Amino acid sequence: MRIKILLQITGDDGAAAVAEEVAAFEKVTERPEDLGLSIAEGKTLLAAVQQRTIDAQVASWTELHRCCEACGQRRPSKGSHNVVFLTLFGDVRIASPRLHRCRCQSTDGPATESPLQTLIPDHIAPERLYLETRWASLVPYAAAADLLADVLPVTSGANATTLREHVLHVAERAEAELAEERPCFIEGCPADWAGMPIPEGRIVVGLDGGYVRDWQDRKTNFEVIVGRSVPEDRDARYVGLVHSYDCKPKCRLFDVLKSQGLQPNQDVTFLTDGGEEIRALTELLTPESEHVLDWFHITMRVMVLELYARGVAHLDATAGQRLLDSLESIKWLLWHGNQHRSRQEIEFFETDVDGLKLDYAYLGKFLRAAHEFAVYITSNTGSLINYGERYRAGERISSCLAESTVNAVISKRFAKRQQMQWTKRGAHLLLQARTRALDGTLRPLFERWYPGLANDN
C-alpha cells in the first residue's frame, strides 16, 4: 500500500493553504517489522513537518515585524541569508531577511537589522537545549550525542563538541543568576529570629570531596566538592563545585538551602570529612548551624591504624595487642564524645608507636599515619559530638549520605570507567547541570527561562 501524508496550515486570518504532501511511504505487510513506521520513516516525517511548520511561522513573524514600530511604514528589504535552527525534530534551515532602518529612526544604530534574531538569538530550540543538557549531564557527551541522533531527526546532534558547548552555555547562564559572594550570610538579630514561625525540622547537609583527573596537568587530580542537603519535610537537593575554580562557593550552598525554605531559626547540621576547605564553606551560613565530623571518616582512619597494629602484632604480640587495645579505647572515647580523654589517649598511642624498636617494614608509614590522625582529631575538636547519644536518638552521625553523593555525582560521570580528563571550568559547569538533573530542578529552571515549556511538561 502507499501512504501519503498531507499537511495543511491555516493562517491567523483563517485562510487555509492548499494541503501539501510532506511524506509518502510504500508499505508491505509480511513481517512484524513492516507494521507502522520505522525509525527512519518517523524521522523523515517529523523533519518534513517541522520544516514546513517553522517556515510558516517564520514567514508570519517576519511579516508582522516588517513595518516600523514607530511610524508603521513598511521597511525595505536588503535581501536575506540562511540560518540553521536546531530543533528536536530536525535542523531547520530558515531564510532570515535583513531590513533597512526606517527613516524615522536615529542614524546612530545599525543600518539594517534581522527581525528573526530577536526570536531565536541562540539558534536552538529550548526543548532541545533542555534534553541535551539533561542527557549530557547523565552520560558522556559522545553517548548523549549518539542518543539524539539515534532517536530523533538530528544531524548536528552527533557532534559531541557542539553539545558540550550548549551544556556549558546553560550552566553559565545559571551561574550568572547567583548573587555576589559574601563572607557571612547571617542577617538580622536573634530577637527577630525568635519571633519567626517554628521550622518544620532539621536540615542535614552531607559534604565530601572527590578527585578527577586534570586535563592540563595530566599526572595530577583536582578536588571536587559535592554535597546533598536533606530536609525532613522537603525534597533533597544536590550541590557541586570545583573549589579551586568557583568564586562563589558559600553563595552556592546558601542558595540551595534557601531554595529548601531555610529560616534563620532552623537547625542545620553539616556532616563533613573535616577538610579545611569544606569547614570554611559551612562557616557563617546560618546562625543555628553546627559542623559535625562524621563518624565514617573517623572509623576509616582508625581502621588503617588497626591494620598497621596487626602487622606489629606478627612481630611482637605484646606490643601489637597493646596498640590494638589503645585504638579500641580511642574509638570508644570518641564514640561517647569524650574529647579530652580521647586526645590524651591518642597522644599516648602516638608515643607508643614512636617508641617501637622493631624491624617492621611499614613502621615509618605507621608513625606518619598516627601523627596525621592526631592532627586530624585535634584540628576537628570543635566538631566532635557524642555520637552514641545522637545515634540512639535516631539522628545522622555518618556521611554515608555524602559518600553516596560522591558516587552519584562524581564517580559515575567523571571517573570510574570513564577515565576522562577534565578542565576545571568544564568539570565545574557540568557539575551545575548534573546536580540539577539529579535532583529534578533542571526542568523548572528551563520553564522559568522559557515559560512556554511549562505547557508541555
Protein Blocks (a to p, Z undefined) as FASTA:
>chain_A
ZZddddddddfkopacddddfbdcddddfbfklgojdfklmmmmmmmmmmmmmmmmmmmm
mmmmmpcfklopacddebjaddddddfkocaddddddddddfkbcfkbcfbdcfklmmmm
nopafklmmmmmmmmmmmcfklmmmmmmmmpccfklmpmklmmmmmmmmmmmmmmmpccd
dfbfcecjfklmmmpccdfbdcdddddddddddfklmmbccdddddddddfkbccddddd
dfklmcclmmmmmmmmmmnopafkbccddddehiaklmmmmgokbfkbccdddfklmmmm
mmmmmmmmmmmmmmmmmlmmmmmmmmmmmmmmmmnopaklmmmmmmmmmmmmmmpccdbf
klmmmmmmmmmmmmmmmmmmmmpccfklmmmnopafbfklmmmmmmmmmmmmmnmjnopa
cdfklmmmmmmmmmmmmnopmmmmmmmmmmmlmmmZZ
